[in-house]
């Protein structure tokens, strides 16, 4: 385990591994080169407005500086090795971030905003999509202006007890819990734990515990009790299904993010109209057709 001074970035107050230190050093060097070359950059607003990050973290400013995509980033996008590992977009975004931040510290909604910003800084704001009409099922060609995607922000009445940690009273049991918004680093760790459990149980018919595993990592305390065993026991034996659903709904509504939707849809075939039509991104998002 590498030892670093108190001013060096850490992840969740744990020391970084040698591999993480090397990756961080290379990233910082690339950022310094961008600064020194006066390469054009843009300041990107984060949906969280920085409110979920602790004081002293550069992300607390609510913005992040990113550079325009170059041929170097296109090399990343076409790297079959990175694509197979499923980390190609993470590497792309890390390469384009200029601000001195740790990528793993970003909450998921802010990561989505950076992903969209990366697409805009690489291939422009126009994103052509096909949308099926909910009435006649006809496919409509629409060009989405990615700079106009709406945001969902933290509600003004949300009770934040510490950076990234919020309070919620379960409607059925009336228990007061604290939960945290997951960062990229948190989500990766939980996903690895879930995958390891699945592999260990692949030869038996045990129940998939992905939901409870995530809840155990998201819930910080129960009625002020932050003991991890107590939290785990609560999720396994005391959390009503109604409360679990209410908590997940509240977390979704509270979490800052971008909304992948167009504000108005008018079918070219049947003239059906709808507001706030959602859409999914596909492979053309970062690999647009020539």
Phi and psi in degrees as a GROMACS rama.xvg file:
@    title "Ramachandran Plot"
@    xaxis  label "Phi"
@    yaxis  label "Psi"
@TYPE xy
-73.5162  141.736  UNK-2
-103.526  133.724  UNK-3
-130.782  162.765  UNK-4
-74.9091  168.85  UNK-5
-64.3648  -20.305  UNK-6
-89.01  -7.29655  UNK-7
-80.8135  142.936  UNK-8
-59.4386  140.532  UNK-9
-127.913  163.485  UNK-10
-111.228  114.741  UNK-11
51.8793  39.9189  UNK-12
63.6772  21.4451  UNK-13
-113.142  149.331  UNK-14
-66.2857  147.28  UNK-15
-80.6459  149.522  UNK-16
-76.2954  167.694  UNK-17
-59.3655  -40.7871  UNK-18
-64.1577  -39.9724  UNK-19
-67.6038  -38.9357  UNK-20
-63.1614  -42.4667  UNK-21
-63.3761  -45.6701  UNK-22
-62.531  -40.6677  UNK-23
-65.5484  -40.8991  UNK-24
-63.9294  -42.1759  UNK-25
-66.1822  -39.2522  UNK-26
-63.9405  -45.0512  UNK-27
-64.4325  -36.653  UNK-28
-63.2905  -42.636  UNK-29
-63.5481  -37.8314  UNK-30
-65.4664  -40.7273  UNK-31
-63.4667  -37.3119  UNK-32
-65.956  -39.2724  UNK-33
-63.324  -45.356  UNK-34
-60.9853  -44.4225  UNK-35
-67.3045  -29.5254  UNK-36
-88.1946  -3.97319  UNK-37
58.132  31.9697  UNK-38
-64.7598  139.877  UNK-39
-61.2493  136.195  UNK-40
-133.831  168.498  UNK-41
-133.886  148.992  UNK-42
-94.1841  121.73  UNK-43
-106.137  129.687  UNK-44
-79.6499  140.17  UNK-45
-99.6737  138.578  UNK-46
-57.3828  -29.5084  UNK-47
-73.6568  -15.7086  UNK-48
58.8567  17.5728  UNK-49
81.3035  -0.851472  UNK-50
-69.0204  -18.6249  UNK-51
-95.2425  1.93022  UNK-52
-107.72  148.553  UNK-53
-71.5255  158.581  UNK-54
-58.8802  139.341  UNK-55
96.8936  -21.527  UNK-56
-80.7704  128.632  UNK-57
-55.1609  -25.9943  UNK-58
-69.1533  -15.7798  UNK-59
-60.9826  -22.9983  UNK-60
-68.318  -17.9521  UNK-61
83.3551  6.84135  UNK-62
-137.841  164.134  UNK-63
-145.297  141.126  UNK-64
-94.632  132.026  UNK-65
-132.444  148.282  UNK-66
-96.746  164.019  UNK-67
-72.1831  151.388  UNK-68
-69.8031  140.919  UNK-69
-123.398  -177.827  UNK-70
-60.8707  -28.2048  UNK-71
-60.7212  -43.7528  UNK-72
-69.6533  -31.1534  UNK-73
-67.4896  -31.3667  UNK-74
-61.0229  -40.542  UNK-75
-63.3038  -46.5613  UNK-76
-61.8489  -29.7289  UNK-77
-98.8102  4.80773  UNK-78
-72.4393  110.615  UNK-79
-63.891  -31.9163  UNK-80
-63.8316  -46.1619  UNK-81
-68.3555  -36.598  UNK-82
-63.3045  -44.3513  UNK-83
-63.686  -36.0726  UNK-84
-76.462  -13.3081  UNK-85
75.8769  22.9508  UNK-86
-120.35  12.5598  UNK-87
-62.8041  -41.9338  UNK-88
-71.8991  -34.3755  UNK-89
-61.0938  -46.2324  UNK-90
-64.7332  -37.0187  UNK-91
-61.9206  -49.9234  UNK-92
-66.4483  -38.7519  UNK-93
-60.6919  -36.7128  UNK-94
-69.3399  -28.8823  UNK-95
-93.2031  -13.0632  UNK-96
-78.2145  127.889  UNK-97
-100.794  -33.0563  UNK-98
-59.6302  147.205  UNK-99
-78.0859  68.8662  UNK-100
-121.277  159.831  UNK-101
-91.8169  121.983  UNK-102
-56.2949  -39.2333  UNK-103
-66.8493  -16.3466  UNK-104
-79.1309  -16.1836  UNK-105
-65.8813  135.983  UNK-106
-74.8587  159.098  UNK-107
-58.8192  -41.7343  UNK-108
-63.3509  -38.4615  UNK-109
-68.2987  -34.1131  UNK-110
-61.1567  -41.1774  UNK-111
-62.8865  -37.9437  UNK-112
-65.2075  -38.2806  UNK-113
-69.6183  -34.9228  UNK-114
-62.464  -45.1898  UNK-115
-64.8273  -40.9678  UNK-116
-62.589  -37.4652  UNK-117
-62.238  -41.3749  UNK-118
-64.1421  -42.386  UNK-119
-64.7557  -42.9841  UNK-120
-74.472  -11.059  UNK-121
-101.608  -48.0406  UNK-122
-129.085  10.7541  UNK-123
96.0713  171.628  UNK-124
-83.8936  -17.0012  UNK-125
-85.6668  125.17  UNK-126
-127.711  105.12  UNK-127
-75.659  133.176  UNK-128
-136.763  165.835  UNK-129
-111.87  127.72  UNK-130
-120.701  128.24  UNK-131
-84.0165  130.495  UNK-132
-66.9747  128.108  UNK-133
-67.8635  -12.9685  UNK-134
-97.6783  -52.3786  UNK-135
-108.379  -4.76183  UNK-136
68.614  6.7769  UNK-137
-66.7693  142.562  UNK-138
-85.6695  128.568  UNK-139
-112.168  132.697  UNK-140
-84.6894  123.107  UNK-141
-130.616  142.332  UNK-142
-107.892  115.945  UNK-143
-89.0126  132.521  UNK-144
-87.5514  104.975  UNK-145
-65.7736  -19.6966  UNK-146
-76.761  -10.1875  UNK-147
-107.732  11.4787  UNK-148
-64.3074  133.738  UNK-149
-72.1195  156.654  UNK-150
-109.168  151.196  UNK-151
-111.006  125.718  UNK-152
-113.445  166.969  UNK-153
-64.518  125.455  UNK-154
-59.8855  147.273  UNK-155
-62.3001  -29.1159  UNK-156
-90.2227  4.06533  UNK-157
-67.2152  139.154  UNK-158
-97.6808  106.816  UNK-159
-101.637  116.217  UNK-160
-87.0174  -23.8638  UNK-161
-161.733  167.05  UNK-162
-52.7976  117.69  UNK-163
80.5654  2.39919  UNK-164
-117.179  130.579  UNK-165
-127.381  158.447  UNK-166
-105.378  144.168  UNK-167
-150.986  134.361  UNK-168
-96.5873  120.424  UNK-169
-66.0946  129.865  UNK-170
-66.2197  -30.9636  UNK-171
-91.0253  -51.8284  UNK-172
-83.6253  -17.1989  UNK-173
66.1558  14.1305  UNK-174
-72.6735  142.26  UNK-175
-98.7767  119.917  UNK-176
-117.158  157.535  UNK-177
-113.611  136.715  UNK-178
-133.702  158.909  UNK-179
-118.997  150.158  UNK-180
-77.8032  132.766  UNK-181
-74.7158  139.76  UNK-182
-92.7556  173.521  UNK-183
-58.5338  -43.3852  UNK-184
-62.3771  -42.4298  UNK-185
-60.3425  -47.3616  UNK-186
-63.6785  -39.1362  UNK-187
-64.8676  -43.1459  UNK-188
-64.2484  -44.6972  UNK-189
-63.7814  -42.3424  UNK-190
-61.5507  -38.9617  UNK-191
-66.0421  -41.1178  UNK-192
-63.2087  -42.401  UNK-193
-64.9995  -43.1966  UNK-194
-64.4944  -40.0833  UNK-195
-63.6172  -40.0516  UNK-196
-65.5339  -40.8741  UNK-197
-63.0617  -41.1529  UNK-198
-66.2702  -38.7169  UNK-199
-66.8922  -28.9225  UNK-200
-106.547  14.2706  UNK-201
-65.1111  -22.309  UNK-202
-96.3148  4.55927  UNK-203
-128.089  -179.582  UNK-204
-108.377  36.7344  UNK-205
-68.5825  156.446  UNK-206
-71.754  138.654  UNK-207
-69.2361  119.998  UNK-208
-105.192  30.4329  UNK-209
-61.9101  -43.7201  UNK-210
-62.2301  -50.1821  UNK-211
-68.4466  -32.8121  UNK-212
-62.5918  -43.1672  UNK-213
-66.1852  -42.7383  UNK-214
-62.636  -38.1727  UNK-215
-63.6017  -30.4178  UNK-216
-85.7734  -26.2446  UNK-217
-83.2433  -40.2811  UNK-218
-73.5228  127.354  UNK-219
-93.4902  -40.6394  UNK-220
-154.76  158.805  UNK-221
-122.802  115.791  UNK-222
50.3015  39.5612  UNK-223
87.1103  -6.70663  UNK-224
-91.4132  112.076  UNK-225
-99.1255  8.84007  UNK-226
-62.2427  128.635  UNK-227
-65.9842  -35.0781  UNK-228
-66.8324  -38.928  UNK-229
-64.7821  -40.754  UNK-230
-62.9971  -45.7374  UNK-231
-62.483  -43.2353  UNK-232
-63.8036  -38.3752  UNK-233
-62.1328  -46.632  UNK-234
-62.9278  -39.4316  UNK-235
-75.8074  -33.7696  UNK-236
-124.616  -14.4653  UNK-237
-123.922  -13.1605  UNK-238
-80.064  109.136  UNK-239
-63.9591  147.703  UNK-240
-59.0852  -39.5542  UNK-241
-61.8297  -42.1847  UNK-242
-68.9092  -38.6583  UNK-243
-60.868  -45.5144  UNK-244
-65.0553  -41.7852  UNK-245
-63.3092  -40.5434  UNK-246
-63.8376  -45.7708  UNK-247
-65.2578  -36.5829  UNK-248
-65.8291  -43.1009  UNK-249
-64.2581  -42.5016  UNK-250
-61.5971  -40.6483  UNK-251
-64.9149  -43.0461  UNK-252
-69.3699  -32.1878  UNK-253
-80.9071  -32.184  UNK-254
-63.4427  127.34  UNK-255
-68.3042  140.179  UNK-256
-169.253  174.853  UNK-257
-96.955  148.209  UNK-258
-102.686  121.978  UNK-259
-86.8864  84.2085  UNK-260
-154.348  154.471  UNK-261
-101.709  144.066  UNK-262
-77.4543  -10.6702  UNK-263
-156.718  136.614  UNK-264
-130.379  131.376  UNK-265
-134.085  110.271  UNK-266
-64.5103  132.279  UNK-267
-76.2398  -14.2686  UNK-268
-96.1493  -51.3715  UNK-269
-111.519  -1.4274  UNK-270
68.2047  17.4201  UNK-271
-65.7203  140.829  UNK-272
-119.133  142.224  UNK-273
-148.176  152.114  UNK-274
-103.791  150.839  UNK-275
53.4904  57.5275  UNK-276
-80.967  120.07  UNK-277
-77.5989  157.785  UNK-278
-146.584  160.095  UNK-279
-109.814  144.519  UNK-280
-83.4658  151.33  UNK-281
-128.34  -165.324  UNK-282
-64.7311  -19.1291  UNK-283
-75.8129  -8.18242  UNK-284
-62.7017  -48.8175  UNK-285
-108.851  -6.36838  UNK-286
-126.763  63.4331  UNK-287
-62.9572  146.581  UNK-288
-68.6035  143.081  UNK-289
